[in-house]
Amino acid sequence: MKLNLTIVLILFLINSAFAQTDEQIANDEYPLTYEDTKIATKKKRGAYTSYTAQDGSYFKVGDKVSLGRPNENEDFDYIEEGDGLLIPFSAVSGQRSGDESEIKYILLTGGKRTGYYAIFRTKGFTGLANYTIRVEPALQSGEILGDGFTSDQALEELKRAKDKLDLEIISQKEYDSIKAVMVEFIK
C-alpha cells in the first residue's frame, strides 16, 4: 500500500511539473523561438506554449499541423510515430500527406553535443499513437506546412506580385505591402 501511494505521489508530482493551465496557454506565457534554441542550455529545457520558427511560422499548443510532402522514399524523415517509451518510434508513411494533427506539446530537446531544437508532440492522426515532429527540418523540407515562407517561396510570391503590378492587376500600394512581408523571408 505504501509503495502504491509513493508511485501515485511521484506521478502526480511529474504531471504537476509539466502541466500547463488553459490560462497559461491562452496568455502564451511560455513562448519559444528558433533563436532561443540556438542559445539554449539544459536549464531552459521543458514544455512551451508557442513556437516561432526560423521562417516566421507561428505555432501554439492546440493548433493543427498539416503534413506536406514526404521524401523520395515516400516516408517522412522528421516525423515519427510512437512515444519512444511504450511504443517504439517508427517512420510515418507518405500516405499520410495532407493529414492534420493537433499540437499537444511544444518541447525543447537535444543536448550539448547535438544542440537544442524544438519538437512538437501531437495527437496521433489515427488516434492510436502520438507523433513527434522535429520542427525546423520538417518545415524546411516541406514535411509540415507553416504559415511562413521558405526563401524560395517568398521570392516566387514576390515575382508573382511584380507580374500582377506590371499587368496593372494590383496597385503599387498592394505590391509594396506584399513586398514588405516577403522580404522578411528572403535570405
Secondary structure, DSSP 4 states (H G I P E B T S, - for coil): -HHHHHHHHHHHHHHHHH---HHHHHTT-SEEEHHHHHS--GGG-EEESEEE-TTS-EEETT-EEEE----TTSEEEEEEES-SSSS--EEEEGGGTT-EEEEEEEEEEEETTTEEEEEEEE--SSSSS-EEEEHHHHHHHTSEE-SS--HHHHHHHHHHHHHHHHTTSS-HHHHHHHHHHHHTT--
